[in-house]
Amino acid sequence: MTGEPLTVLVADDHPLYRDGLVGLIETTGMVVVGQASDGAEAVRLAAEFNPDVVVLDVSMPVLDGIEATRRIVAANPQARVLILTMLEDETVIEAVRAGARGYVVKSSSPSSTLAAIASVAAGDVTFSAALAPRLSELFAAGTRPRSPFNSLTPREHEVLELLARGWDNPRIATRLGIADKTVRNLVAAILVKLQVSDRVAAVEAARRAGLG
């Protein structure tokens, strides 16, 4: 990132929530370059403005947030999308498969939402802590993707490699020069993408793949 302010595109079909989120974002010095009320408009504006972060409601008319994410990332693989949702459901896995870098429930605090936007802008992956119990249920019921390791980002590969070596979060954070919270978020993303229920299972999968 440069010294220029972060740019954000916000898409949500509820005007009151969208206006409130835009106002919140702008208090930080980030610049909202566009607003969309449906998924198709979000895809168009993302191509037009190429913002640092695209914040999408998962439920929108014309195109939902998942399909909008898929099209935005297909057009620009470097796009950084953060999904917002009212519900803690299986769409988190679909969002990750579509290319989203984060998934946050709307009930999150303003500070948590802003932190998620900043984290995604920095190239990391973030998930609401509130999703953890639901994710465990989804892992138990879900099916494994055909090539789960291919969906990991370079930073996630680094973290998984260190996990496979038996490193804990503080040591990983120190090695990579990132915050403990960022490591936790990356581990959560790894669990989602590998569709395993916990850290131990992720390490086992990594070692079977020759990591560590």
CYANA upper distance limits for C-alpha pairs under 8 A (distance plus 0.5 A):
  1 MET  CA    122 ALA  CA      7.87
  5 PRO  CA     29 GLY  CA      7.05
  5 PRO  CA     30 MET  CA      5.91
  5 PRO  CA     31 VAL  CA      7.05
  6 LEU  CA     29 GLY  CA      8.31
  6 LEU  CA     30 MET  CA      5.39
  6 LEU  CA     31 VAL  CA      6.62
  6 LEU  CA     51 PRO  CA      8.38
  6 LEU  CA     52 ASP  CA      6.57
  6 LEU  CA     53 VAL  CA      8.43
  6 LEU  CA    121 ALA  CA      8.14
  7 THR  CA     30 MET  CA      6.39
  7 THR  CA     31 VAL  CA      5.27
  7 THR  CA     32 VAL  CA      6.25
  7 THR  CA     33 VAL  CA      6.68
  7 THR  CA     51 PRO  CA      5.54
  7 THR  CA     52 ASP  CA      5.63
  7 THR  CA     53 VAL  CA      7.09
  8 VAL  CA     30 MET  CA      7.63
  8 VAL  CA     31 VAL  CA      6.57
  8 VAL  CA     32 VAL  CA      5.19
  8 VAL  CA     33 VAL  CA      6.42
  8 VAL  CA     34 GLY  CA      7.81
  8 VAL  CA     51 PRO  CA      5.82
  8 VAL  CA     52 ASP  CA      6.42
  8 VAL  CA     53 VAL  CA      5.43
  8 VAL  CA     54 VAL  CA      6.30
  8 VAL  CA     55 VAL  CA      7.69
  9 LEU  CA     32 VAL  CA      6.23
  9 LEU  CA     33 VAL  CA      6.27
  9 LEU  CA     34 GLY  CA      5.47
  9 LEU  CA     35 GLN  CA      6.43
  9 LEU  CA     36 ALA  CA      8.38
  9 LEU  CA     42 ALA  CA      8.29
  9 LEU  CA     45 LEU  CA      8.20
  9 LEU  CA     46 ALA  CA      7.55
  9 LEU  CA     51 PRO  CA      6.69
  9 LEU  CA     53 VAL  CA      6.94
  9 LEU  CA     54 VAL  CA      5.26
  9 LEU  CA     55 VAL  CA      6.50
 10 VAL  CA     18 ARG  CA      7.63
 10 VAL  CA     22 VAL  CA      7.66
 10 VAL  CA     32 VAL  CA      7.70
 10 VAL  CA     34 GLY  CA      6.97
 10 VAL  CA     35 GLN  CA      5.46
 10 VAL  CA     36 ALA  CA      6.84
 10 VAL  CA     42 ALA  CA      8.36
 10 VAL  CA     54 VAL  CA      6.69
 10 VAL  CA     55 VAL  CA      5.37
 10 VAL  CA     56 LEU  CA      6.73
 11 ALA  CA     18 ARG  CA      7.69
 11 ALA  CA     35 GLN  CA      6.11
 11 ALA  CA     36 ALA  CA      4.88
 11 ALA  CA     37 SER  CA      6.15
 11 ALA  CA     38 ASP  CA      7.14
 11 ALA  CA     39 GLY  CA      7.73
 11 ALA  CA     42 ALA  CA      6.50
 11 ALA  CA     54 VAL  CA      8.30
 11 ALA  CA     55 VAL  CA      6.63
 11 ALA  CA     56 LEU  CA      5.37
 11 ALA  CA     57 ASP  CA      6.63
 12 ASP  CA     17 TYR  CA      8.01
 12 ASP  CA     18 ARG  CA      6.16
 12 ASP  CA     35 GLN  CA      8.48
 12 ASP  CA     36 ALA  CA      6.88
 12 ASP  CA     37 SER  CA      5.65
 12 ASP  CA     38 ASP  CA      7.12
 12 ASP  CA     56 LEU  CA      6.85
 12 ASP  CA     57 ASP  CA      5.58
 12 ASP  CA     60 MET  CA      7.18
 13 ASP  CA     18 ARG  CA      7.92
 13 ASP  CA     36 ALA  CA      7.94
 13 ASP  CA     37 SER  CA      4.75
 13 ASP  CA     38 ASP  CA      6.40
 13 ASP  CA     57 ASP  CA      8.20
 13 ASP  CA     60 MET  CA      6.35
 13 ASP  CA     61 PRO  CA      7.92
 14 HIS  CA     18 ARG  CA      6.55
 14 HIS  CA     37 SER  CA      7.88
 15 PRO  CA     19 ASP  CA      6.37
 15 PRO  CA     37 SER  CA      8.25
 16 LEU  CA     20 GLY  CA      6.61
 17 TYR  CA     21 LEU  CA      6.60
 18 ARG  CA     22 VAL  CA      6.60
 19 ASP  CA     23 GLY  CA      6.64
 20 GLY  CA     24 LEU  CA      6.67
 21 LEU  CA     25 ILE  CA      6.60
 22 VAL  CA     26 GLU  CA      6.66
 22 VAL  CA     32 VAL  CA      7.19
 23 GLY  CA     27 THR  CA      6.97
 24 LEU  CA     28 THR  CA      7.86
 24 LEU  CA    110 PRO  CA      8.02
 25 ILE  CA     29 GLY  CA      7.90
 25 ILE  CA     30 MET  CA      6.59
 25 ILE  CA     31 VAL  CA      8.00
 25 ILE  CA     32 VAL  CA      7.92
 25 ILE  CA    114 LEU  CA      7.42
 26 GLU  CA     30 MET  CA      5.89
 26 GLU  CA     31 VAL  CA      6.51
 26 GLU  CA     32 VAL  CA      7.41
 33 VAL  CA     49 PHE  CA      7.47
 33 VAL  CA     51 PRO  CA      7.72
 34 GLY  CA     45 LEU  CA      7.23
 34 GLY  CA     49 PHE  CA      8.21
 35 GLN  CA     42 ALA  CA      8.06
 36 ALA  CA     41 GLU  CA      6.04
 36 ALA  CA     42 ALA  CA      5.79
 36 ALA  CA     45 LEU  CA      8.16
 37 SER  CA     41 GLU  CA      7.42
 37 SER  CA     42 ALA  CA      8.08
 37 SER  CA     60 MET  CA      7.88
 37 SER  CA     61 PRO  CA      8.43
 38 ASP  CA     42 ALA  CA      6.87
 38 ASP  CA     60 MET  CA      5.74
 38 ASP  CA     61 PRO  CA      5.69
 38 ASP  CA     62 VAL  CA      6.59
 38 ASP  CA     63 LEU  CA      7.05
 38 ASP  CA     64 ASP  CA      8.04
 39 GLY  CA     43 VAL  CA      6.81
 39 GLY  CA     56 LEU  CA      8.48
 39 GLY  CA     60 MET  CA      6.49
 39 GLY  CA     61 PRO  CA      7.01
 39 GLY  CA     62 VAL  CA      6.52
 39 GLY  CA     63 LEU  CA      4.82
 39 GLY  CA     64 ASP  CA      6.04
 39 GLY  CA     65 GLY  CA      6.62
 39 GLY  CA     67 GLU  CA      8.26
 39 GLY  CA     68 ALA  CA      5.81
 40 ALA  CA     44 ARG  CA      6.90
 40 ALA  CA     62 VAL  CA      6.66
 40 ALA  CA     63 LEU  CA      6.09
 40 ALA  CA     68 ALA  CA      7.23
 41 GLU  CA     45 LEU  CA      6.62
 42 ALA  CA     46 ALA  CA      6.44
 42 ALA  CA     56 LEU  CA      8.40
 42 ALA  CA     68 ALA  CA      7.58
 43 VAL  CA     47 ALA  CA      6.91
 43 VAL  CA     68 ALA  CA      6.47
 43 VAL  CA     69 THR  CA      8.41
 43 VAL  CA     71 ARG  CA      7.32
 43 VAL  CA     72 ILE  CA      6.18
 44 ARG  CA     48 GLU  CA      6.78
 45 LEU  CA     49 PHE  CA      6.41
 45 LEU  CA     50 ASN  CA      8.26
 46 ALA  CA     50 ASN  CA      5.67
 46 ALA  CA     51 PRO  CA      7.02
 46 ALA  CA     54 VAL  CA      7.65
 46 ALA  CA     72 ILE  CA      7.37
 47 ALA  CA     72 ILE  CA      7.96
 47 ALA  CA     75 ALA  CA      8.20
 50 ASN  CA     79 ALA  CA      8.29
 52 ASP  CA     79 ALA  CA      7.88
 52 ASP  CA     80 ARG  CA      7.15
 52 ASP  CA    121 ALA  CA      6.40
 53 VAL  CA     79 ALA  CA      7.69
 53 VAL  CA     80 ARG  CA      5.58
 53 VAL  CA     81 VAL  CA      6.28
 53 VAL  CA     82 LEU  CA      7.63
 53 VAL  CA    117 ILE  CA      7.50
 53 VAL  CA    120 VAL  CA      7.49
 53 VAL  CA    121 ALA  CA      6.27
 54 VAL  CA     79 ALA  CA      8.19
 54 VAL  CA     80 ARG  CA      6.71
 54 VAL  CA     81 VAL  CA      5.22
 54 VAL  CA     82 LEU  CA      6.63
 55 VAL  CA     81 VAL  CA      6.42
 55 VAL  CA     82 LEU  CA      5.29
 55 VAL  CA     83 ILE  CA      6.43
 55 VAL  CA     84 LEU  CA      7.58
 55 VAL  CA    117 ILE  CA      8.38
 56 LEU  CA     65 GLY  CA      6.19
 56 LEU  CA     69 THR  CA      8.45
 56 LEU  CA     81 VAL  CA      7.70
 56 LEU  CA     82 LEU  CA      6.72
 56 LEU  CA     83 ILE  CA      5.44
 56 LEU  CA     84 LEU  CA      6.41
 57 ASP  CA     64 ASP  CA      8.29
 57 ASP  CA     65 GLY  CA      6.15
 57 ASP  CA     83 ILE  CA      6.33
 57 ASP  CA     84 LEU  CA      5.18
 57 ASP  CA     85 THR  CA      6.47
 58 VAL  CA     64 ASP  CA      6.34
 58 VAL  CA     65 GLY  CA      4.51
 58 VAL  CA     66 ILE  CA      6.75
 58 VAL  CA     83 ILE  CA      6.55
 58 VAL  CA     84 LEU  CA      6.36
 58 VAL  CA     85 THR  CA      6.00
 59 SER  CA     64 ASP  CA      5.66
 59 SER  CA     65 GLY  CA      6.44
 59 SER  CA     85 THR  CA      7.93
 60 MET  CA     64 ASP  CA      5.18
 60 MET  CA     65 GLY  CA      6.93
 63 LEU  CA     67 GLU  CA      6.53
 63 LEU  CA     68 ALA  CA      6.45
 64 ASP  CA     68 ALA  CA      6.59
 65 GLY  CA     69 THR  CA      6.43
 65 GLY  CA     83 ILE  CA      7.55
 66 ILE  CA     70 ARG  CA      6.75
 66 ILE  CA     91 THR  CA      8.36
 66 ILE  CA     94 GLU  CA      7.36
 66 ILE  CA     95 ALA  CA      6.04
 66 ILE  CA     98 ALA  CA      6.88
 67 GLU  CA     71 ARG  CA      6.79
 67 GLU  CA     98 ALA  CA      7.91
 68 ALA  CA     72 ILE  CA      6.57
 69 THR  CA     73 VAL  CA      6.51
 69 THR  CA     81 VAL  CA      7.27
 69 THR  CA     95 ALA  CA      8.02
 69 THR  CA     98 ALA  CA      6.52
 69 THR  CA     99 GLY  CA      7.05
 69 THR  CA    100 ALA  CA      7.01
 70 ARG  CA     74 ALA  CA      6.52
 70 ARG  CA     98 ALA  CA      5.19
 70 ARG  CA     99 GLY  CA      6.88
 71 ARG  CA     75 ALA  CA      6.67
 72 ILE  CA     76 ASN  CA      6.60
 72 ILE  CA     77 PRO  CA      8.39
 72 ILE  CA     79 ALA  CA      7.46
 73 VAL  CA     77 PRO  CA      5.20
 73 VAL  CA     78 GLN  CA      7.51
 73 VAL  CA     79 ALA  CA      6.16
 73 VAL  CA     80 ARG  CA      8.50
 73 VAL  CA     98 ALA  CA      8.17
 73 VAL  CA     99 GLY  CA      6.76
 80 ARG  CA    100 ALA  CA      7.27
 80 ARG  CA    101 ARG  CA      6.48
 80 ARG  CA    120 VAL  CA      6.83
 80 ARG  CA    121 ALA  CA      7.21
 80 ARG  CA    123 GLY  CA      8.06
 81 VAL  CA     99 GLY  CA      7.95
 81 VAL  CA    100 ALA  CA      5.33
 81 VAL  CA    101 ARG  CA      5.99
 81 VAL  CA    102 GLY  CA      7.21
 81 VAL  CA    120 VAL  CA      7.90
 82 LEU  CA    100 ALA  CA      6.43
 82 LEU  CA    101 ARG  CA      6.32
 82 LEU  CA    102 GLY  CA      5.07
 82 LEU  CA    103 TYR  CA      6.29
 82 LEU  CA    104 VAL  CA      7.93
 82 LEU  CA    116 ALA  CA      8.32
 82 LEU  CA    117 ILE  CA      7.46
 82 LEU  CA    120 VAL  CA      7.52
 83 ILE  CA     95 ALA  CA      7.87
 83 ILE  CA    100 ALA  CA      7.30
 83 ILE  CA    102 GLY  CA      6.52
 83 ILE  CA    103 TYR  CA      5.17
 83 ILE  CA    104 VAL  CA      6.68
 84 LEU  CA    103 TYR  CA      6.52
 84 LEU  CA    104 VAL  CA      5.54
 84 LEU  CA    105 VAL  CA      6.11
 84 LEU  CA    106 LYS  CA      6.48
 85 THR  CA    103 TYR  CA      8.08
 85 THR  CA    104 VAL  CA      6.91
 85 THR  CA    105 VAL  CA      5.35
 85 THR  CA    106 LYS  CA      6.12
 86 MET  CA    105 VAL  CA      6.12
 86 MET  CA    106 LYS  CA      5.91
 86 MET  CA    107 SER  CA      7.65
 87 LEU  CA    105 VAL  CA      7.28
 88 GLU  CA     92 VAL  CA      8.19
 88 GLU  CA    105 VAL  CA      7.52
 88 GLU  CA    130 ALA  CA      8.27
 88 GLU  CA    131 LEU  CA      6.40
 88 GLU  CA    134 ARG  CA      6.92
 89 ASP  CA    134 ARG  CA      7.26
 89 ASP  CA    135 LEU  CA      8.48
 90 GLU  CA     94 GLU  CA      7.52
 90 GLU  CA    135 LEU  CA      8.33
 90 GLU  CA    138 LEU  CA      7.00
 91 THR  CA     95 ALA  CA      6.38
 92 VAL  CA     96 VAL  CA      6.84
 92 VAL  CA    103 TYR  CA      7.00
 93 ILE  CA     97 ARG  CA      6.75
 93 ILE  CA    192 VAL  CA      7.00
 93 ILE  CA    193 LYS  CA      8.01
 94 GLU  CA     98 ALA  CA      6.56
 95 ALA  CA     99 GLY  CA      6.90
 95 ALA  CA    100 ALA  CA      5.91
 95 ALA  CA    103 TYR  CA      8.05
 96 VAL  CA    100 ALA  CA      5.52
 96 VAL  CA    101 ARG  CA      7.40
 96 VAL  CA    102 GLY  CA      8.26
 96 VAL  CA    192 VAL  CA      8.18
 96 VAL  CA    193 LYS  CA      7.56
 97 ARG  CA    151 SER  CA      8.10
 97 ARG  CA    193 LYS  CA      8.17
101 ARG  CA    120 VAL  CA      6.60
101 ARG  CA    124 ASP  CA      7.59
101 ARG  CA    125 VAL  CA      5.34
101 ARG  CA    126 THR  CA      7.17
102 GLY  CA    116 ALA  CA      7.71
102 GLY  CA    120 VAL  CA      7.14
102 GLY  CA    125 VAL  CA      5.86
102 GLY  CA    126 THR  CA      5.08
102 GLY  CA    127 PHE  CA      5.99
103 TYR  CA    126 THR  CA      7.08
103 TYR  CA    127 PHE  CA      5.45
103 TYR  CA    128 SER  CA      7.06
104 VAL  CA    108 SER  CA      7.60
104 VAL  CA    113 THR  CA      7.64
104 VAL  CA    116 ALA  CA      8.08
104 VAL  CA    126 THR  CA      8.34
104 VAL  CA    127 PHE  CA      6.22
104 VAL  CA    128 SER  CA      5.42
105 VAL  CA    128 SER  CA      6.88
105 VAL  CA    130 ALA  CA      8.12
105 VAL  CA    131 LEU  CA      8.48
108 SER  CA    112 SER  CA      6.55
108 SER  CA    113 THR  CA      6.77
108 SER  CA    128 SER  CA      7.93
109 SER  CA    113 THR  CA      6.78
110 PRO  CA    114 LEU  CA      6.68
111 SER  CA    115 ALA  CA      6.54
112 SER  CA    116 ALA  CA      6.62
113 THR  CA    117 ILE  CA      6.90
114 LEU  CA    118 ALA  CA      6.76
115 ALA  CA    119 SER  CA      6.49
116 ALA  CA    120 VAL  CA      6.65
116 ALA  CA    126 THR  CA      6.58
116 ALA  CA    127 PHE  CA      8.29
117 ILE  CA    121 ALA  CA      6.63
118 ALA  CA    122 ALA  CA      6.69
119 SER  CA    123 GLY  CA      7.10
119 SER  CA    124 ASP  CA      5.94
119 SER  CA    125 VAL  CA      7.29
119 SER  CA    126 THR  CA      7.33
119 SER  CA    182 THR  CA      8.29
120 VAL  CA    124 ASP  CA      5.59
120 VAL  CA    125 VAL  CA      6.29
120 VAL  CA    126 THR  CA      7.39
124 ASP  CA    155 ARG  CA      8.12
124 ASP  CA    182 THR  CA      7.76
124 ASP  CA    186 LEU  CA      7.56
125 VAL  CA    182 THR  CA      8.36
125 VAL  CA    185 ASN  CA      6.63
125 VAL  CA    186 LEU  CA      6.21
125 VAL  CA    189 ALA  CA      6.96
126 THR  CA    182 THR  CA      8.08
126 THR  CA    185 ASN  CA      5.36
126 THR  CA    186 LEU  CA      7.29
126 THR  CA    188 ALA  CA      8.24
126 THR  CA    189 ALA  CA      7.56
127 PHE  CA    131 LEU  CA      7.63
127 PHE  CA    185 ASN  CA      6.66
127 PHE  CA    188 ALA  CA      7.54
127 PHE  CA    189 ALA  CA      7.79
128 SER  CA    132 ALA  CA      8.18
131 LEU  CA    135 LEU  CA      6.48
132 ALA  CA    136 SER  CA      6.96
133 PRO  CA    137 GLU  CA      7.32
134 ARG  CA    138 LEU  CA      6.84
135 LEU  CA    139 PHE  CA      6.57
135 LEU  CA    192 VAL  CA      8.10
135 LEU  CA    197 SER  CA      8.42
136 SER  CA    140 ALA  CA      6.94
136 SER  CA    197 SER  CA      6.20
137 GLU  CA    141 ALA  CA      6.98
138 LEU  CA    142 GLY  CA      6.09
139 PHE  CA    143 THR  CA      8.24
139 PHE  CA    192 VAL  CA      8.35
139 PHE  CA    195 GLN  CA      6.11
139 PHE  CA    196 VAL  CA      6.51
139 PHE  CA    197 SER  CA      6.12
140 ALA  CA    197 SER  CA      7.63
142 GLY  CA    195 GLN  CA      7.88
143 THR  CA    195 GLN  CA      7.96
144 ARG  CA    148 PRO  CA      8.00
144 ARG  CA    194 LEU  CA      7.63
144 ARG  CA    195 GLN  CA      6.44
145 PRO  CA    194 LEU  CA      8.00
145 PRO  CA    195 GLN  CA      8.21
147 SER  CA    151 SER  CA      7.90
148 PRO  CA    152 LEU  CA      7.89
148 PRO  CA    193 LYS  CA      6.48
148 PRO  CA    194 LEU  CA      5.72
149 PHE  CA    193 LYS  CA      8.18
149 PHE  CA    194 LEU  CA      7.44
151 SER  CA    193 LYS  CA      7.27
152 LEU  CA    156 GLU  CA      6.16
152 LEU  CA    157 HIS  CA      6.67
152 LEU  CA    190 ILE  CA      7.58
152 LEU  CA    193 LYS  CA      7.60
153 THR  CA    157 HIS  CA      6.75
154 PRO  CA    158 GLU  CA      6.85
155 ARG  CA    159 VAL  CA      6.85
156 GLU  CA    160 LEU  CA      6.55
156 GLU  CA    186 LEU  CA      6.62
156 GLU  CA    187 VAL  CA      8.09
156 GLU  CA    189 ALA  CA      8.40
156 GLU  CA    190 ILE  CA      7.09
157 HIS  CA    161 GLU  CA      6.54
158 GLU  CA    162 LEU  CA      6.92
159 VAL  CA    163 LEU  CA      6.61
159 VAL  CA    172 ILE  CA      7.50
159 VAL  CA    183 VAL  CA      8.08
159 VAL  CA    186 LEU  CA      7.89
159 VAL  CA    187 VAL  CA      7.88
160 LEU  CA    164 ALA  CA      6.60
160 LEU  CA    187 VAL  CA      8.20
160 LEU  CA    190 ILE  CA      8.02
160 LEU  CA    202 ALA  CA      8.32
160 LEU  CA    203 VAL  CA      7.86
160 LEU  CA    206 ALA  CA      7.43
160 LEU  CA    211 LEU  CA      8.39
161 GLU  CA    165 ARG  CA      7.03
161 GLU  CA    206 ALA  CA      7.80
161 GLU  CA    211 LEU  CA      6.05
161 GLU  CA    212 GLY  CA      5.82
162 LEU  CA    166 GLY  CA      7.12
162 LEU  CA    167 TRP  CA      6.14
162 LEU  CA    172 ILE  CA      7.26
162 LEU  CA    212 GLY  CA      7.20
163 LEU  CA    167 TRP  CA      5.74
163 LEU  CA    168 ASP  CA      7.48
163 LEU  CA    203 VAL  CA      6.67
163 LEU  CA    212 GLY  CA      8.11
164 ALA  CA    203 VAL  CA      5.39
164 ALA  CA    204 GLU  CA      8.05
164 ALA  CA    206 ALA  CA      6.65
164 ALA  CA    207 ARG  CA      6.71
164 ALA  CA    211 LEU  CA      6.78
164 ALA  CA    212 GLY  CA      5.05
165 ARG  CA    212 GLY  CA      5.19
167 TRP  CA    171 ARG  CA      6.72
167 TRP  CA    172 ILE  CA      6.91
168 ASP  CA    172 ILE  CA      6.78
169 ASN  CA    173 ALA  CA      6.52
169 ASN  CA    180 ASP  CA      6.76
169 ASN  CA    183 VAL  CA      6.71
169 ASN  CA    184 ARG  CA      7.65
170 PRO  CA    174 THR  CA      6.72
170 PRO  CA    180 ASP  CA      6.39
171 ARG  CA    175 ARG  CA      6.66
172 ILE  CA    176 LEU  CA      6.59
172 ILE  CA    183 VAL  CA      7.75
173 ALA  CA    177 GLY  CA      6.15
173 ALA  CA    178 ILE  CA      5.42
173 ALA  CA    179 ALA  CA      6.14
173 ALA  CA    180 ASP  CA      5.99
173 ALA  CA    182 THR  CA      8.40
173 ALA  CA    183 VAL  CA      6.72
174 THR  CA    178 ILE  CA      7.17
174 THR  CA    179 ALA  CA      8.44
178 ILE  CA    182 THR  CA      6.95
178 ILE  CA    183 VAL  CA      7.71
179 ALA  CA    183 VAL  CA      7.03
180 ASP  CA    184 ARG  CA      6.85
181 LYS  CA    185 ASN  CA      6.75
182 THR  CA    186 LEU  CA      6.64
183 VAL  CA    187 VAL  CA      6.61
184 ARG  CA    188 ALA  CA      6.70
185 ASN  CA    189 ALA  CA      6.78
186 LEU  CA    190 ILE  CA      6.69
187 VAL  CA    191 LEU  CA      6.76
187 VAL  CA    199 ARG  CA      8.18
188 ALA  CA    192 VAL  CA      6.86
189 ALA  CA    193 LYS  CA      6.68
190 ILE  CA    194 LEU  CA      6.48
190 ILE  CA    202 ALA  CA      8.16
191 LEU  CA    195 GLN  CA      6.06
191 LEU  CA    196 VAL  CA      5.83
191 LEU  CA    197 SER  CA      7.18
191 LEU  CA    198 ASP  CA      7.18
191 LEU  CA    199 ARG  CA      7.79
191 LEU  CA    202 ALA  CA      7.04
192 VAL  CA    196 VAL  CA      7.40
194 LEU  CA    202 ALA  CA      7.66
196 VAL  CA    201 ALA  CA      6.41
196 VAL  CA    202 ALA  CA      6.66
197 SER  CA    201 ALA  CA      7.14
197 SER  CA    202 ALA  CA      8.46
198 ASP  CA    202 ALA  CA      6.95
199 ARG  CA    203 VAL  CA      6.76
200 VAL  CA    204 GLU  CA      6.78
201 ALA  CA    205 ALA  CA      6.68
202 ALA  CA    206 ALA  CA      6.61
203 VAL  CA    207 ARG  CA      6.63
204 GLU  CA    208 ARG  CA      6.71
205 ALA  CA    209 ALA  CA      6.83
206 ALA  CA    210 GLY  CA      6.97
206 ALA  CA    211 LEU  CA      5.76
206 ALA  CA    212 GLY  CA      7.84
207 ARG  CA    211 LEU  CA      5.41
207 ARG  CA    212 GLY  CA      6.60
